[in-house]
């Protein structure tokens, strides 16, 4: 049994955050709430390459904002994504940790999905 049934939703949320950071705008926009909900349910957003973002970041966002949860990246794959690796390495150094150092109940670089 999965102790956190919403973890794939967390990956989707990460995709929204990465999009906002890369593009400085929301991925889903509409004139009203019903139209916004429809765009989200369809996964209808402007691809980041159209926003001046790098192709690598666009690929990461596309892998995170996949409509079907079973096809969406899992936590381990997200952390292993080539776009994130250089930034995670910087974070490890800043925290004076190795990629396998503990942080809370997870092991950085070896996070296992529930």
C-alpha positions in Angstrom: 0.0 0.0 0.0 1.1 3.5 -0.9 1.5 5.7 2.3 1.2 8.8 0.2 -1.3 8.4 -2.6 -0.8 12.0 -3.8 2.9 11.8 -4.6 2.3 11.9 -8.4 0.3 15.1 -7.8 3.4 16.5 -6.0 5.4 15.8 -9.2 2.8 17.6 -11.2 3.1 20.6 -8.8 6.8 20.5 -9.2 6.3 20.8 -12.9 4.1 23.9 -12.4 6.8 25.4 -10.1 9.6 24.7 -12.5 7.6 26.2 -15.4 6.9 29.4 -13.3 10.6 29.7 -12.4 11.8 29.1 -16.0 9.2 31.2 -17.8 8.2 33.8 -15.1 4.6 33.1 -15.8 1.9 30.5 -15.0 1.7 27.5 -17.2 -2.1 27.5 -17.3 -4.1 30.7 -18.0 -7.6 31.4 -18.9 -10.3 34.1 -18.8 -12.4 32.3 -16.1 -12.3 29.4 -13.7 -14.2 26.8 -15.8 -11.8 27.6 -18.8 -8.8 27.3 -16.5 -10.0 24.0 -15.1 -10.5 22.7 -18.7 -7.0 23.8 -19.7 -5.5 22.0 -16.7 -7.5 18.9 -17.3 -6.3 18.8 -20.9 -2.7 19.6 -20.0 -3.0 22.6 -22.4 -0.1 25.0 -21.7 2.4 26.9 -23.9 5.6 24.8 -24.1 8.5 26.6 -22.5 10.6 26.7 -25.7 8.1 29.2 -26.9 8.9 31.3 -23.8 12.6 31.5 -24.4 13.6 28.7 -22.0 16.2 26.1 -22.7 15.3 22.9 -24.5 16.5 20.9 -21.5 14.2 22.8 -19.1 11.4 22.3 -21.6 12.0 18.6 -21.6 12.0 18.4 -17.8 8.7 20.4 -17.7 7.1 18.1 -20.3 8.2 15.1 -18.3 6.7 16.5 -15.1 3.4 17.9 -16.5 2.2 14.6 -18.0 -1.5 14.1 -17.7 -1.5 10.4 -17.0 0.1 9.9 -13.5 1.5 6.5 -14.4 3.5 8.1 -17.3 4.7 11.1 -15.1 8.3 11.0 -13.8 8.7 9.4 -10.4 10.7 11.1 -7.6 13.9 9.3 -8.4 13.7 9.9 -12.1 13.0 13.6 -11.5 16.1 13.9 -9.3 18.1 12.0 -11.8 17.0 14.2 -14.7 20.0 15.7 -16.5 18.6 19.2 -16.2 18.5 19.0 -12.4 21.8 17.2 -11.8 24.2 20.2 -11.9 21.9 22.2 -9.6 21.6 19.3 -7.2 25.4 18.9 -7.1 25.6 22.6 -6.2 23.1 22.2 -3.5 25.0 19.2 -2.1 28.2 21.2 -2.0 26.4 24.2 -0.4 25.0 21.9 2.3 28.4 20.2 2.6 26.9 16.9 1.9 27.5 14.0 -0.4 24.7 13.0 -2.7 24.0 10.1 -0.4 23.9 12.2 2.8 20.8 12.1 4.9 18.3 15.0 5.1 15.3 14.2 7.2 14.0 10.7 6.5 15.2 10.6 2.9 18.6 10.1 1.5 19.5 12.7 -1.1 20.1 11.3 -4.5 18.4 8.0 -3.5 14.9 9.1 -2.7 12.5 6.2 -3.1 9.0 6.7 -4.2 6.3 5.4 -1.7 
